[in-house]
Amino acid sequence: MHSYFKKGLILAAFVGIFVAGSGIHAKAAELPVQTGNPAVNADGLLRQVQKTEDQASSIIIEETEKNGEFVVREQNGKYEDTGFVNISSDYIYVRSATSDDSDWTGKLYPGNAVTLKGPVGEWTAVQSGNITGFIRSEYLMDAGQAQQKVRQMEAEALKNGTEVTFSYGETKEEEAARLQAEAEQRAREEAERKQAQRQAVVDYACQFIGNPYVWGGTSLTNGADCSGFVQSVYAHFGVSLPRTSSAQRSAGYEVSYSEAQPGDIICYNGHVGIYVGDGQIVNAQDPAHGIGISSATYTSILTVRRIF
């Protein structure tokens, strides 16, 4: 709840809080108040009204240095059950019972927020996100430090005009789903990377269309035979292939022709070319045609080899 004060008025006495049923009051000093837009300035002066141990409410007063505006914010014990994980390891397990041998229900990571449900000897019952269970109390930030941390987070949110946000742990099921999603994402990225590599092979090879066929040659500009052409194209990408078409039938790994992708090697009896897609290959054909495009099925295919 926010209270804003008008220009020319003075908070003549004190700002106070009454906690129902407690009979406790907390007071702040007199503060001259000016108006304008609600104050959320990042350079503001933050002060918390002194509380007794019994008091469940507090007030944050923020003064902006820019125009002297004030915001009075009542907290009402909003974060009194908030704690934070304080560990040096990567994570800790949340257990289903107060035993290190019990099954784990989730994981907590450094700085995760928890709702404290109550102490159980050396253990504390907690909830963090969708996790409920028990952790050793030694893994929790000291209560005073936790309250100081959450007040700092609240102050930062005030300054930025945002809400306080916490990070939470993840359940066993949430972790499994995350790991699977990450693995699938890596697989997609790797497939895209390899597809781009294979396409780069095709684009590079097609630059030499029209250049001569030379028996035994490996020059992409001055002349190459079919296997010399394939070998030299892939050498440009750091891949060492055998010299002859028969030996190239064992390069990489086999895929079916129906699965062929641009950049794959199509091997025939006494010939080899690079698949460009749409049922075609780029290859050093013969002395009459040089390097050019041919049908991938001009004759029987022995094997399709994938290098990337």
C-alpha positions, 0 to 999 in steps of 0.5 A, spaced: 500 500 500 502 506 498 501 513 501 503 519 497 503 526 500 501 533 497 505 539 496 506 544 502 503 539 507 508 537 513 507 530 516 507 534 522 507 528 527 510 521 526 508 516 521 506 510 525 503 503 525 499 499 529 499 491 529 492 488 530 492 485 537 499 486 538 499 493 541 505 495 538 507 502 535 513 504 530 514 511 529 518 515 524 521 522 525 517 528 522 518 529 514 517 535 510 513 532 504 513 535 497 509 532 491 510 530 484 510 523 481 510 518 485 518 517 487 521 511 485 528 514 484 534 510 484 538 515 488 533 515 494 535 514 501 532 508 504 530 507 511 526 502 515 522 504 521 525 500 527 521 494 529 520 490 535 521 483 535 514 482 536 512 487 530 509 483 524 509 490 520 514 495 517 514 501 513 519 503 508 520 511 507 524 513 500 526 520 499 529 522 492 535 527 492 532 530 486 525 533 488 524 531 495 518 527 494 517 521 499 513 514 498 511 511 504 510 503 503 507 499 508 510 491 508 505 488 513 510 482 514 510 480 507 517 477 507 517 474 514 517 467 512 522 468 506 529 465 506 535 464 501 539 458 500 546 459 502 551 454 499 558 453 496 556 447 492 552 447 485 546 445 488 542 441 494 537 436 494 530 437 497 528 431 501 522 428 502 523 426 509 528 429 514 534 424 512 539 424 507 537 417 505 530 419 503 528 420 496 529 427 493 523 431 490 527 437 487 534 441 487 535 448 490 541 452 487 545 458 490 541 464 492 534 460 490 528 463 495 524 459 499 518 459 503 520 457 510 514 452 513 518 451 520 524 447 523 524 440 524 530 439 528 536 440 524 532 440 518 527 446 515 521 444 511 521 449 505 517 450 499 520 453 493 516 454 486 513 447 486 518 444 490 516 442 497 520 438 502 526 438 507 533 441 507 538 442 512 537 448 516 545 449 515 544 451 508 539 457 509 542 464 510 541 467 517 534 470 518 537 477 519 541 476 513 535 474 509 531 479 511 536 484 509 537 481 502 529 481 501 529 489 503 534 490 498 531 487 493 524 491 495 528 497 495 531 496 488 524 494 485 521 501 488 527 504 485 526 501 478 518 501 478 518 493 478 516 488 482 520 483 486 522 477 483 525 471 486 529 465 483 526 458 485 529 451 485 526 445 480 522 439 482 525 432 479 520 432 474 522 440 472 529 438 471 528 432 467 524 436 462 529 442 462 534 437 461 530 434 455 529 440 452 536 443 452 538 436 449 533 437 443 535 444 442 543 442 442 541 437 437 537 442 433 543 446 433 548 441 431 543 439 425 543 446 423 550 447 423 551 440 419 546 442 414 549 449 413 556 445 412 554 441 407 550 447 403 557 450 404 560 444 400 555 445 395 556 452 394 563 452 393 563 446 389 558 449 384 563 455 383 567 450 378 562 448 374 565 449 367 572 448 368 575 442 365 575 434 366 582 431 367 584 424 368 588 423 374 587 431 376 585 434 382 585 442 380 579 445 381 581 450 376 585 447 371 582 440 371 580 434 375 577 427 375 571 425 378 574 423 385 579 428 384 574 433 384 570 431 390 577 430 394 579 437 393 572 440 394 572 437 401 579 438 402 577 446 402 573 444 408 579 441 412 576 434 410 581 428 408 578 423 403 581 417 399 583 419 392 579 414 388 572 413 387 572 406 390 575 408 396 571 414 397 565 409 398 567 408 405 568 415 407 563 418 412 557 414 414 552 411 409 545 414 408 539 412 404 538 416 397 531 418 400 535 421 406 540 424 401 542 431 403 546 437 399 553 435 400 553 428 401 557 424 396 553 419 391 558 413 389 557 409 383 561 404 379 567 408 377 564 414 378 562 419 384 559 426 385 556 431 390 549 431 391 546 438 390 539 436 392 533 436 387 535 429 384 542 432 381 549 432 383 555 436 381 561 432 378 567 432 374 563 428 368 568 426 362 573 430 358 567 432 353 563 435 359 568 437 364 565 439 371 557 440 371 551 438 373 548 431 372 542 427 374 543 423 381 540 417 378 543 417 371 545 410 373 545 405 379 547 408 386 552 404 390 552 408 396 550 415 399 556 417 404 555 423 409 561 426 411 558 432 415 
